[in-house]
Amino acid sequence: MMNTQMTPAKTAGDTAAAHSRWQGHKPLSHVEIRKIVFGIMLAIYLGALDQTIVATALPTIGRRFGEIENLSWVVTAYLLTSTAVTPLYGKLSDMHGRRAMVLIGIGVFMAGSLACAGAPNMLMLILARAVQGMGAGGLLPLAQTIIGDVVLPKERGRYQAYLGSMWMMASITGPLLGGVLSEYLHWSLIFWINIPLGFLAFLASREALKRLPRHERPHKLDILGSLLMVAAAIALLLALTSGGTRFPWSSAPILGLFALSAALWVVFATRLLWAPEPFLPLNILANQVVRTGTLAAACNVGTMIGLTIFVPLYFESVLGLSSSLSGLFLIPLMVVSNLGSIVAGRGLAVFRHYKRVPMLGLCISIASLVLLAWHPYQPLEIVVLHLAAVGIGIGTVYPVCTVAVQNAVPRHQLGIATGTMNFFRALLSAIIVALLGAIVLGGINLRSGGGLSVETLRASAGGADLALLFRWVFVVAAGFLAACLFCIIRMEERSLPGRADIAAAASSGAPVSAE
């Protein structure tokens, strides 16, 4: 295993390199940084809200259009486009600036919301959701990139935690808003609400990002490479979201989509080798920190999303809770994960060996999942404590991986590096969710088209013990967090420069190299 400790020579070299990246730029004050960060937080909430507000309104939408069988595509269409365009936003922001791409993303999202609210049938609603996803897919990675533009690496974790708090708020308020608006008013209001919020987010971002320093360089967009990557991702996601539900995993459509995706990924990899300026620069892909940090973040976020989907089913089918109580007892997992993110983010500015915080947190999370797998029939209060322990460990990974990856690339490649990390996080999340779904559905021999719900689980289980199925869900989740821990251990721990380091390097005449 490689040595990840920082020697004095290495630390000095890293600080000099960091000084080079920040050469000619006076660090902004914390007041100026807060104005920029708070200016984009509403845009983050906007994108995160629409991932959760729709879920509780889906039954009402299905009854309105009389097409329950196509209801899953309302979610799938959004997932496909938002995932596929994420690295594209990052690359374009490196070329044309963050402010322009944030405003474009908000504008596209609002246009999609208008189309959703006025959709006359299910097909138009699904297409409009795809447009929404094309706008939302850039909001989080661009926000992370903007923080990388204005905040020195050692101080960056505290601001990344602010973004995490917006996602937590959306995950709590979204389902409540969706249920109330669709049940007591009208389902279209879950989309109309995006218009005033989007308008405020547009104004706030436009004004706040005027202060943003510009680092874009002239680039050529690899159109063919971007199309190949988007097509390969869409084919893979279509297979993952349709397998086991709309079609059996061994059916010709699913196997054909997997084969098509594999072929497109091979062609895309070939394009990276031969393109004059490939869509994903090879120096980013060859960067050890980017590789391990991206994989760790992907395993971590994918596990979190998988648990938020399957733990409520576990609460209802194994512990016998109602759907409302299942949502309520999921809140500790999400709230405590945000607390873990804040702790790890603050630790970046305090601890030299900043990896130790997520390493300790992940060990706690893995142990808690193993205990849940060992005895899934534990009392509710003990289960909630275990989930809180899982959440705190998961939360510690997010700021550390994001800051480490951004710290490892030149500033003019922050956009594509952050976009690539978010792309693979979303892609692996879909894979983990599909894998967990295959475990549950395969364990009860649910036929294709049955869907995943408490009713279908109980009806198909017969005399089977559902706790045994969720035992394997917890085992697989623990396995992915173990893979995350392994990647963090392997990730090179480079020094994170702060204001004092940059000032010291400048006063000592540290060499400045071109990026």
Secondary structure, 3 states (H helix, E strand, C coil): CCCCCCCHHHHHHHHHHHHHHCCCCCCCCHHHHHHHHHHHHHHHHHHHHHHHCCHHHHHHHHHHHCCHHHCHHHHHHHHHHHHHHHHHHHHHHHHHCHHHHHHHHHHHHHHHHHHHHCCCCHHHHHHHHHHHHHHHCCHHHHHHHHHHHHCCHHHHHHHHHHHHHHHHHHHHHHHHHHHHHHHHHCCCHHHHCHHHHHHHHHHHHHHHHHHCCCCCCCCCCCHHHHHHHHHHHHHHHHHHHHECCCECCCCHHHHHHHHHHHHHHHHHHHHHHHCCCCCCCHHHHCCHHHHHHHHHHHHHHHHHHHHHHHHHHHHHHCCCCCHHHHHHHHHHHHHHHHHHHHHHHHHHCCCCCCCHHHHHHHHHHHHHHHHHHHCCCCCHHHHHHHHHHHHHHHHHHHHHHHHHHHHCCCHHHHHHHHHHHHHHHHHHHHHHHHHHHHHHHHHCCCCCCCCCCHHHHHHHHCCCCHHHHHHHHHHHHHHHHHHHHHHHHHCCCCCCCCHHHHHHHHHCCCCCCCC
